[in-house]
Amino acid sequence: MEPLSIIFMGTPHFAVPSLEILIEFGYQVVAVVTAPDKPQGRGRKLVPSPVKECAQKHGIPLLQPTNLKSAEFISELLAYNANLQVVVAFRMLPEVVWNMPAKGTFNLHASLLPKYRGAAPVHWAVINGEKETGVTTFFLKHEIDTGNIILQEPEPIHQQDTTGSLTARLMTSGAKLVLKTVQTIERDDYQLILQDLNAELPKAPKLFKEHCLIDWDQDAAKIVNFVRGLNPFPTAWTEVGGIIYKIYLAEAIDKTKFQADNPGEYKTDGYSYLHFKSRDGVVSVKELQAPGKRKMSIEEFLRGNKL
Protein backbone atom coordinates (compact mmCIF):
# COMPACT_ATOMS: atom_id res chain seq x y z
CA MET A 1 0.00 0.00 0.00
CA GLU A 2 1.21 3.48 -0.87
CA PRO A 3 1.54 5.53 2.34
CA LEU A 4 -0.91 8.40 2.59
CA SER A 5 0.16 12.01 2.82
CA ILE A 6 -2.90 14.04 3.84
CA ILE A 7 -3.87 17.71 3.71
CA PHE A 8 -6.83 18.41 6.00
CA MET A 9 -9.22 21.32 5.34
CA GLY A 10 -11.74 22.56 7.89
CA THR A 11 -12.64 25.45 10.18
CA PRO A 12 -15.30 25.01 12.94
CA HIS A 13 -15.58 22.74 15.99
CA PHE A 14 -17.44 20.19 13.86
CA ALA A 15 -14.21 19.44 11.95
CA VAL A 16 -11.90 19.04 14.96
CA PRO A 17 -12.74 15.42 15.89
CA SER A 18 -12.08 14.35 12.29
CA LEU A 19 -8.62 15.91 12.37
CA GLU A 20 -7.92 14.50 15.85
CA ILE A 21 -8.84 10.94 14.89
CA LEU A 22 -6.52 10.95 11.87
CA ILE A 23 -3.66 12.12 14.06
CA GLU A 24 -4.57 9.59 16.77
CA PHE A 25 -4.37 6.71 14.30
CA GLY A 26 -0.98 7.79 13.05
CA TYR A 27 -1.82 9.22 9.63
CA GLN A 28 0.61 11.74 8.19
CA VAL A 29 -1.26 15.05 8.08
CA VAL A 30 1.34 17.21 6.37
CA ALA A 31 -0.66 20.46 6.48
CA VAL A 32 -3.96 21.94 7.60
CA VAL A 33 -5.91 24.54 5.63
CA THR A 34 -8.33 26.69 7.61
CA ALA A 35 -10.00 30.11 7.53
CA PRO A 36 -8.06 33.28 8.42
CA ASP A 37 -8.38 34.47 12.02
CA LYS A 38 -11.51 36.56 12.58
CA PRO A 39 -11.98 39.64 14.77
CA GLN A 40 -14.38 38.99 17.65
CA GLY A 41 -15.68 40.72 20.76
CA ARG A 42 -15.64 44.36 21.74
CA GLY A 43 -11.92 44.67 21.23
CA ARG A 44 -12.15 43.01 17.78
CA LYS A 45 -9.26 40.75 18.74
CA LEU A 46 -8.26 38.23 16.10
CA VAL A 47 -9.40 34.74 17.12
CA PRO A 48 -8.13 31.52 15.48
CA SER A 49 -10.51 28.85 14.22
CA PRO A 50 -10.95 25.67 16.31
CA VAL A 51 -9.18 23.68 13.57
CA LYS A 52 -6.22 26.07 13.68
CA GLU A 53 -5.95 25.61 17.46
CA CYS A 54 -5.97 21.84 16.99
CA ALA A 55 -3.28 21.98 14.29
CA GLN A 56 -1.07 24.21 16.44
CA LYS A 57 -1.46 21.83 19.40
CA HIS A 58 -0.08 19.02 17.24
CA GLY A 59 2.57 21.13 15.50
CA ILE A 60 1.07 20.74 12.01
CA PRO A 61 1.91 23.41 9.39
CA LEU A 62 -0.96 25.81 8.68
CA LEU A 63 -2.27 27.55 5.59
CA GLN A 64 -4.90 30.30 5.94
CA PRO A 65 -5.60 31.57 2.42
CA THR A 66 -7.99 34.40 1.69
CA ASN A 67 -8.12 33.39 -1.98
CA LEU A 68 -8.26 29.68 -2.77
CA LYS A 69 -7.40 30.32 -6.42
CA SER A 70 -4.29 32.42 -5.78
CA ALA A 71 -1.05 31.24 -7.39
CA GLU A 72 0.72 31.53 -4.02
CA PHE A 73 -1.74 29.19 -2.28
CA ILE A 74 -1.70 26.68 -5.14
CA SER A 75 2.11 26.63 -5.05
CA GLU A 76 2.10 26.05 -1.29
CA LEU A 77 -0.31 23.12 -1.64
CA LEU A 78 1.74 21.55 -4.41
CA ALA A 79 4.90 21.82 -2.31
CA TYR A 80 3.45 19.45 0.29
CA ASN A 81 3.01 16.76 -2.37
CA ALA A 82 -0.02 15.27 -0.59
CA ASN A 83 -1.81 12.37 -2.30
CA LEU A 84 -5.13 12.80 -0.43
CA GLN A 85 -7.16 15.80 0.77
CA VAL A 86 -9.85 15.55 3.46
CA VAL A 87 -12.45 18.31 3.71
CA VAL A 88 -14.76 18.79 6.71
CA ALA A 89 -16.88 21.95 7.05
CA PHE A 90 -14.80 24.17 4.79
CA ARG A 91 -15.42 26.47 1.84
CA MET A 92 -16.16 25.45 -1.73
CA LEU A 93 -12.90 24.48 -3.43
CA PRO A 94 -11.90 25.36 -6.99
CA GLU A 95 -11.17 22.42 -9.29
CA VAL A 96 -7.46 23.21 -9.34
CA VAL A 97 -7.43 22.42 -5.61
CA TRP A 98 -9.75 19.42 -5.30
CA ASN A 99 -8.32 17.78 -8.41
CA MET A 100 -4.71 18.10 -7.20
CA PRO A 101 -3.97 14.94 -5.13
CA ALA A 102 -3.50 11.58 -6.87
CA LYS A 103 -6.01 9.81 -4.61
CA GLY A 104 -8.55 12.61 -4.77
CA THR A 105 -10.30 14.93 -2.33
CA PHE A 106 -13.21 13.74 -0.25
CA ASN A 107 -15.70 15.66 1.85
CA LEU A 108 -17.72 14.77 4.94
CA HIS A 109 -21.37 15.85 4.68
CA ALA A 110 -23.88 15.70 7.54
CA SER A 111 -26.73 13.94 5.75
CA LEU A 112 -27.45 10.75 3.89
CA LEU A 113 -26.83 12.05 0.40
CA PRO A 114 -28.41 12.64 -2.03
CA LYS A 115 -30.93 14.00 0.52
CA TYR A 116 -30.21 17.41 2.02
CA ARG A 117 -27.50 18.76 -0.24
CA GLY A 118 -26.53 22.25 0.87
CA ALA A 119 -25.17 24.34 3.74
CA ALA A 120 -27.62 23.39 6.53
CA PRO A 121 -28.38 19.65 6.29
CA VAL A 122 -28.81 19.05 10.05
CA HIS A 123 -31.15 22.01 10.48
CA TRP A 124 -33.44 20.97 7.64
CA ALA A 125 -33.59 17.32 8.64
CA VAL A 126 -34.89 18.35 12.09
CA ILE A 127 -37.18 21.07 10.70
CA ASN A 128 -38.76 18.57 8.32
CA GLY A 129 -39.42 16.08 11.10
CA GLU A 130 -37.13 13.37 9.72
CA LYS A 131 -36.62 10.28 11.86
CA GLU A 132 -33.17 9.51 10.45
CA THR A 133 -30.20 11.30 8.97
CA GLY A 134 -26.50 10.44 8.95
CA VAL A 135 -23.08 11.26 7.54
CA THR A 136 -21.66 10.70 4.07
CA THR A 137 -18.18 10.83 2.58
CA PHE A 138 -17.90 11.53 -1.13
CA PHE A 139 -15.32 12.63 -3.70
CA LEU A 140 -15.62 16.27 -4.72
CA LYS A 141 -16.72 17.33 -8.18
CA HIS A 142 -17.97 20.57 -9.77
CA GLU A 143 -21.57 20.63 -8.50
CA ILE A 144 -21.89 21.00 -4.74
CA ASP A 145 -22.55 17.78 -2.76
CA THR A 146 -23.06 15.67 -5.89
CA GLY A 147 -19.85 13.62 -6.04
CA ASN A 148 -19.65 9.84 -5.94
CA ILE A 149 -20.39 8.44 -2.49
CA ILE A 150 -17.68 6.46 -0.70
CA LEU A 151 -19.31 5.54 2.63
CA GLN A 152 -22.38 6.41 4.72
CA GLU A 153 -23.42 5.94 8.34
CA PRO A 154 -27.06 6.47 9.47
CA GLU A 155 -27.99 8.29 12.69
CA PRO A 156 -31.47 8.31 14.29
CA ILE A 157 -33.15 11.63 15.06
CA HIS A 158 -34.81 11.47 18.46
CA GLN A 159 -38.06 13.28 19.24
CA GLN A 160 -36.34 15.70 21.63
CA ASP A 161 -33.29 16.34 19.44
CA THR A 162 -32.34 19.87 18.54
CA THR A 163 -29.91 20.73 15.78
CA GLY A 164 -27.34 21.25 18.54
CA SER A 165 -27.72 17.80 20.13
CA LEU A 166 -27.89 16.03 16.76
CA THR A 167 -24.84 17.90 15.43
CA ALA A 168 -22.85 16.80 18.49
CA ARG A 169 -23.54 13.14 17.69
CA LEU A 170 -22.87 13.58 13.97
CA MET A 171 -19.56 15.25 14.79
CA THR A 172 -18.47 12.03 16.52
CA SER A 173 -19.91 9.59 13.98
CA GLY A 174 -18.56 11.78 11.18
CA ALA A 175 -15.02 11.58 12.56
CA LYS A 176 -15.26 7.79 12.70
CA LEU A 177 -16.51 7.74 9.11
CA VAL A 178 -13.62 9.97 8.01
CA LEU A 179 -11.18 7.50 9.56
CA LYS A 180 -12.93 4.53 7.96
CA THR A 181 -12.92 6.32 4.59
CA VAL A 182 -9.20 7.06 4.79
CA GLN A 183 -8.54 3.42 5.67
CA THR A 184 -10.56 2.16 2.69
CA ILE A 185 -8.80 4.59 0.34
CA GLU A 186 -5.46 3.47 1.73
CA ARG A 187 -6.36 -0.17 0.95
CA ASP A 188 -7.96 0.84 -2.36
CA ASP A 189 -10.92 -1.20 -1.18
CA TYR A 190 -14.13 0.67 -1.98
CA GLN A 191 -16.91 0.82 -4.53
CA LEU A 192 -18.29 4.24 -5.38
CA ILE A 193 -22.03 4.90 -5.41
CA LEU A 194 -23.29 7.35 -8.00
CA GLN A 195 -25.79 9.89 -6.71
CA ASP A 196 -29.15 10.23 -8.41
CA LEU A 197 -28.98 13.82 -9.62
CA ASN A 198 -32.53 13.83 -11.00
CA ALA A 199 -34.43 12.71 -7.90
CA GLU A 200 -36.78 15.23 -6.28
CA LEU A 201 -35.29 15.20 -2.78
CA PRO A 202 -35.26 17.74 0.08
CA LYS A 203 -32.49 20.32 -0.08
CA ALA A 204 -30.65 22.14 2.70
CA PRO A 205 -30.10 25.80 1.75
CA LYS A 206 -28.42 28.21 4.13
CA LEU A 207 -30.71 29.77 6.74
CA PHE A 208 -30.90 33.49 7.49
CA LYS A 209 -32.76 35.44 10.19
CA GLU A 210 -35.66 36.25 7.89
CA HIS A 211 -36.26 32.51 7.40
CA CYS A 212 -36.55 31.95 11.16
CA LEU A 213 -39.79 33.83 11.90
CA ILE A 214 -42.37 31.41 13.33
CA ASP A 215 -45.51 31.08 11.21
CA TRP A 216 -48.18 30.27 13.79
CA ASP A 217 -50.63 29.39 11.02
CA GLN A 218 -49.15 25.89 10.78
CA ASP A 219 -49.77 22.63 12.60
CA ALA A 220 -48.35 22.58 16.12
CA ALA A 221 -46.03 19.63 15.40
CA LYS A 222 -44.50 21.47 12.46
CA ILE A 223 -43.88 24.57 14.58
CA VAL A 224 -42.21 22.49 17.30
CA ASN A 225 -39.91 20.87 14.70
CA PHE A 226 -39.11 24.32 13.30
CA VAL A 227 -38.05 25.54 16.74
CA ARG A 228 -35.96 22.39 17.38
CA GLY A 229 -34.30 22.67 14.00
CA LEU A 230 -33.16 26.26 14.60
CA ASN A 231 -31.83 25.61 18.11
CA PRO A 232 -29.19 26.80 19.01
CA PHE A 233 -28.57 28.83 15.86
CA PRO A 234 -29.86 30.81 14.01
CA THR A 235 -32.88 30.45 16.38
CA ALA A 236 -36.61 30.71 15.73
CA TRP A 237 -38.24 33.98 16.72
CA THR A 238 -41.60 35.65 17.15
CA GLU A 239 -42.83 39.13 17.98
CA VAL A 240 -44.98 39.96 20.99
CA GLY A 241 -46.00 43.54 21.71
CA GLY A 242 -43.41 44.90 19.31
CA ILE A 243 -40.57 42.95 20.98
CA ILE A 244 -38.73 40.12 19.22
CA TYR A 245 -38.22 36.98 21.32
CA LYS A 246 -35.96 34.08 20.36
CA ILE A 247 -37.68 30.75 20.99
CA TYR A 248 -35.40 27.82 21.81
CA LEU A 249 -37.78 25.12 23.00
CA ALA A 250 -41.51 24.52 22.57
CA GLU A 251 -43.95 21.64 22.72
CA ALA A 252 -47.40 20.84 21.38
CA ILE A 253 -49.98 20.52 24.15
CA ASP A 254 -53.64 19.63 24.58
CA LYS A 255 -55.54 22.19 22.51
CA THR A 256 -58.34 22.36 25.08
CA LYS A 257 -55.94 24.29 27.34
CA PHE A 258 -56.26 27.42 25.21
CA GLN A 259 -59.18 28.36 22.99
CA ALA A 260 -58.53 31.15 20.50
CA ASP A 261 -59.78 32.13 17.07
CA ASN A 262 -56.60 33.19 15.29
CA PRO A 263 -53.17 31.54 15.00
CA GLY A 264 -50.56 33.61 16.82
CA GLU A 265 -52.85 34.64 19.69
CA TYR A 266 -51.19 33.93 23.01
CA LYS A 267 -52.16 33.38 26.63
CA THR A 268 -50.10 33.44 29.83
CA ASP A 269 -50.81 33.32 33.54
CA GLY A 270 -47.78 35.56 34.09
CA TYR A 271 -46.05 32.89 36.15
CA SER A 272 -45.68 29.47 34.58
CA TYR A 273 -46.73 29.24 30.95
CA LEU A 274 -46.91 30.97 27.57
CA HIS A 275 -49.22 29.32 25.03
CA PHE A 276 -49.69 30.24 21.37
CA LYS A 277 -52.57 29.23 19.12
CA SER A 278 -51.44 27.29 16.06
CA ARG A 279 -53.48 26.19 13.07
CA ASP A 280 -54.58 22.93 14.66
CA GLY A 281 -53.80 23.29 18.35
CA VAL A 282 -51.58 24.93 20.93
CA VAL A 283 -47.82 25.39 21.22
CA SER A 284 -46.34 25.98 24.67
CA VAL A 285 -43.07 27.94 24.76
CA LYS A 286 -40.59 26.36 27.19
CA GLU A 287 -37.40 28.38 26.67
CA LEU A 288 -36.89 31.84 25.22
CA GLN A 289 -34.64 34.88 25.17
CA ALA A 290 -35.58 38.56 25.25
CA PRO A 291 -33.38 41.24 23.65
CA GLY A 292 -30.33 41.96 25.79
CA LYS A 293 -31.14 39.09 28.16
CA ARG A 294 -29.82 35.56 28.53
CA LYS A 295 -31.76 32.45 27.54
CA MET A 296 -34.30 31.43 30.22
CA SER A 297 -36.98 28.88 30.97
CA ILE A 298 -40.45 30.34 30.61
CA GLU A 299 -41.00 30.19 34.39
CA GLU A 300 -37.78 32.08 35.07
CA PHE A 301 -38.56 34.63 32.40
CA LEU A 302 -42.08 35.34 33.66
CA ARG A 303 -40.85 35.84 37.21
CA GLY A 304 -38.99 38.96 36.12
CA ASN A 305 -40.80 40.05 32.95
CA LYS A 306 -44.35 40.79 31.88
CA LEU A 307 -45.85 40.23 28.45
Rosetta blueprint (number, residue, H / E / L):
1 M L
2 E L
3 P L
4 L L
5 S E
6 I E
7 I E
8 F E
9 M E
10 G E
11 T L
12 P L
13 H H
14 F H
15 A H
16 V H
17 P H
18 S H
19 L H
20 E H
21 I H
22 L H
23 I H
24 E H
25 F L
26 G L
27 Y L
28 Q E
29 V E
30 V E
31 A E
32 V E
33 V E
34 T L
35 A L
36 P L
37 D L
38 K E
39 P E
40 Q E
41 G L
42 R L
43 G L
44 R L
45 K E
46 L E
47 V E
48 P L
49 S L
50 P H
51 V H
52 K H
53 E H
54 C H
55 A H
56 Q H
57 K H
58 H L
59 G L
60 I L
61 P L
62 L E
63 L E
64 Q L
65 P L
66 T L
67 N L
68 L L
69 K L
70 S L
71 A H
72 E H
73 F H
74 I H
75 S H
76 E H
77 L H
78 L H
79 A H
80 Y H
81 N L
82 A L
83 N L
84 L E
85 Q E
86 V E
87 V E
88 V E
89 A L
90 F L
91 R L
92 M L
93 L L
94 P L
95 E H
96 V H
97 V H
98 W H
99 N L
100 M L
101 P L
102 A L
103 K L
104 G L
105 T E
106 F E
107 N E
108 L E
109 H E
110 A L
111 S L
112 L L
113 L L
114 P L
115 K L
116 Y L
117 R L
118 G L
119 A L
120 A L
121 P H
122 V H
123 H H
124 W H
125 A H
126 V H
127 I H
128 N L
129 G L
130 E L
131 K L
132 E E
133 T E
134 G E
135 V E
136 T E
137 T E
138 F E
139 F E
140 L L
141 K L
142 H L
143 E L
144 I L
145 D L
146 T L
147 G L
148 N L
149 I E
150 I E
151 L E
152 Q E
153 E E
154 P E
155 E E
156 P E
157 I L
158 H L
159 Q L
160 Q L
161 D L
162 T L
163 T H
164 G H
165 S H
166 L H
167 T H
168 A H
169 R H
170 L H
171 M H
172 T H
173 S H
174 G H
175 A H
176 K H
177 L H
178 V H
179 L H
180 K H
181 T H
182 V H
183 Q H
184 T H
185 I H
186 E H
187 R H
188 D L
189 D L
190 Y L
191 Q L
192 L L
193 I E
194 L L
195 Q L
196 D L
197 L L
198 N L
199 A L
200 E L
201 L L
202 P L
203 K L
204 A L
205 P L
206 K L
207 L L
208 F L
209 K H
210 E H
211 H H
212 C L
213 L E
214 I L
215 D L
216 W L
217 D L
218 Q L
219 D L
220 A H
221 A H
222 K H
223 I H
224 V H
225 N H
226 F H
227 V H
228 R H
229 G H
230 L L
231 N L
232 P L
233 F L
234 P L
235 T L
236 A E
237 W E
238 T E
239 E E
240 V E
241 G L
242 G L
243 I E
244 I E
245 Y E
246 K E
247 I E
248 Y E
249 L E
250 A E
251 E E
252 A E
253 I E
254 D L
255 K H
256 T H
257 K H
258 F L
259 Q L
260 A L
261 D L
262 N L
263 P L
264 G L
265 E L
266 Y E
267 K E
268 T E
269 D L
270 G L
271 Y L
272 S L
273 Y L
274 L E
275 H E
276 F E
277 K E
278 S L
279 R L
280 D L
281 G L
282 V E
283 V E
284 S E
285 V E
286 K E
287 E E
288 L E
289 Q E
290 A L
291 P L
292 G L
293 K L
294 R L
295 K L
296 M E
297 S E
298 I H
299 E H
300 E H
301 F H
302 L H
303 R H
304 G H
305 N L
306 K L
307 L L
